[in-house]
Amino acid sequence: MIIRSKAPLRLGLAGGGTDVSPYCDLYGGLALNATINLYAYCTLEDTSDGKLTINSYDSKCFKSFPLTSRLEIDGQASLVKGVCNRIMQDYGIQLPSMKITTYNDAPAGSGLGTSSTMVVCILKALVEKFALPLGDYEIARLAYEIERTDLGLSGGRQDQYAASFGGFNYMEFMRSGVVIVNPLKIKRWIIDELEASMVLYFTGISRESANIIDLQKKNTEEGNSEAIEAMHRIRESVDMMKIALLKGDMHEFASILGQAWEDKKKMAGPITNPGIQEVMDVAKASGAISGKVSGAGGGGFIMFMVDPVRKKQVTDALGALSGFVMPFQFTDGGAHAWKIYPTDSVKDL
């Protein structure tokens, strides 16, 4: 039997950074995000060699490991091993001989939540295989704990919940650690207009988000007033953007996005750099209204708001740079998995 799973990557529209401890533990955080038709993928295949084979295309790990009760976290396919270890620990499961294959539609460090989405994707496949009693909230929470606690990777909370739930979501991150996901019912014409008004550009720079997030956390812990005030404004912008989105007010949406970028740059120095600024300047000179880096910053994808009649003009100008424009659409569904049963032959088609 083969099990496959997929989980959608996300665009962080507003509030990114306020879902990161210790900020959300002290003040509470908010985020508005939406999943797009770029995915993380996982396939589980039964084998008979008595080993766990991991083919992780993102981490470039193609190796077999002994089926022990705990896999060594040694920098090789850490996300896959971290998920396997937690499933064995929490549910008393000894993994059978199998092969796990994973890959993403977007490169690591792209700012679309690739790592967290992959953890959710692997979890979803194992939940399907072992019929574990985990819903969307439980999978997202467990994915967060695996990344942040078990593996010690820096980051926030929104990516796991976006991948698990899918669609447009307004998320609340309580000081107590509780996360509340509020799905937004967006009219179809508004989604169409938002897609027509957005350009997603990959800078060609894959960055290590943990370094930027660690600096952001340090600024909060040390009481850096400029950084904290900027994060307060980013949190406040989430409600304003939600209203603009529900009304279909693209001009207001673009204005909030642009101001959020100005505030985001004050959270930590490495969030922007000359390469990002060059892309911003080229896009705006060709007609973009505003732009913001998706994710922690420092590289990855930049989302731009444009007048749809000038979209081709903007994409052509960006196409002359070293990165590339990524076509995309928003998607509703969250992580899901399915079984494939082998057949000896196919007859009478």
Buried (B, 14 or more C-beta within 10 A) or exposed (E): EBBBBBBBBBBBBBBBBBBBBEBBBEBBBBBBBBBBEBBBBBBBBEEEEEBBBBBBEBBEBEEBBEBEEEBEBEEBBBBBBBBBBBBBEEEEBEBBBBBBBBBBBBBBBBBBBBBBBBBBBBBBBBBBBBEBEBEBBBBBBBBBBBBBEBBEBBBBBBBBBBBBBBBBBBBBBEEEEEBEBEBEEBEEEBBBBBBEBBBBBBBBBBBBBBBBBBBBBEBBEEEBEEBBEBBBBBBBBBBBBBEBBBEBBBEBBBBBBBBBBEBBBBBBBBBBBEBBEEBBEBBBEBBBBBBBBBBBBBBBBBBBBBBEEBBEBBBEBBEEBEBEBBEBEBBBEBBBBEEEEEEEEEEEE
